[in-house]
Amino acid sequence: NKRTIKYPTTTTIAMSLHSSPDEERSNLSNWVLEPNPTTNGTTVVHIESGARHEYFHANTLIHNVPHPPFIQPHIWEAQRSQLTFRPDDVFIETFAKCGTTLTEQIVLLLLNGGKDEELNPLHKNTIECASVIDDPDSTSSIGAVKRVGKIWPERAVIDGLAGLEAADGVTTAKDTRRNLCEGEGKGRMSVQTFDALPSPRILKTHAPTQLFLDQDERVAKVLYITRNPFDACVSCYYHPKTGVSPHSTGVPFDAFCKIWLSDRVEFGGWIRHTKGWRRELRRSYNQTKKKNMLWISYEELVHSPLESIRTIAGFLGVDVTTDETLVERVAHGCKFGTVKAAAQARIDGGEIGDISHLRKGQVGDWRAHFDDELF
């Protein structure tokens, strides 16, 4: 891969925090991190004032890597040993808030002929199985897929895993269906349903390399999307939603940056995540020579959508030459404004959901949060 994406260095991030005109420049050295054994989260403490702020979203540890609470260690261990993947599976692999939704939209539109009306961005394009929707008690019926979509295996493929009982903290599909009405929780399915889904299965994950579910065989394709760390940091500050995000719970931005630059943020931090998958890209190419991994940036997707869509189509094996307008339709269907308007239309039509994950979709929003004097 000959493309070179120049990002600001970690040191520059640490030195460039934005301050309001009447305040001195923020200094990350004013903050220290403390583990919170009560919440399993992280407390960031201001050395001078003693102010304390909790970061509790990543409070589940899997092999010492923080995860959000809906991904549990015993379920992950069962998935790791029991789920089977295929050579034509496509993992959309990102660190959080680095272009996951945009890439899912592109991939799904390429595979369904550019029909954006078949997608549901309100529920993050999560696949929904008729067996689960129509009969909450059923975990064995395969059923028809309600719409084209993706699967987040770590969150969705739970029912039917050997060795897990409701007493282990695994609620039944019936309870899940009654309690979850929006988002990726709607994609919960059994292992049998997962195995019976037609190819290609589009799978989302934020896993670092050492926790990738297709660890042993490495047969599936991996589409890795990276992003300018400044923008990724800002987007994570507002993630996942009001009442949980650091911004909405009163964590100062510079305090969050202290956490974000560490390995205590969810999925182990942008730096380790990106470096790990970059090493995997080199290893995959050097050892197998198979074109089963593609590396692309969020900035490329936004600034060069037609070229990027053609690159992804080639990776997926989609022949765009047989449909002269497919690339243009996909480009229109994946625009941030198009996706957000479609999600809002579903809310206006009576569907329950939340569009907080569709915040701005901009490149360069970090400049409103960081001082750019050093650039």
Buried (B, 14 or more C-beta within 10 A) or exposed (E): EEEEEEBBEEEBBBBBBBBEEEEEEBBBEBBEBEEBEEEBBBBBBBEEEEBEBBBBBBBBEBEEBBBBEEBBEBBBBBBBEBBEBBEEBBBBBBBBBBBBBBBBBBBBBBBBEBEBEBBBBBBBBBBBBBBBEEBBEBBEBBBEBBBBBBBBBBBBBBBBBEEBEEEEEBBBBBEBBEEBEBBBBBBBBBBBBBBBBEEBBBBBBBBBBEBBBBEEEBBBBBBBBBBBBBBBBBBBBBBBBEEBBBBBBEBBBBBBBBBBBBBBBBBBBBBBBBEBBBEBBEEBBEEEEEEBBBBBBBBBBBEBBEEBBBBBBEBBEBEBEEEEEBBBBBBBBBBBEBBBEBBBEBEEEEBEBBBBBBBEBBBEBBBEBBBEEEE
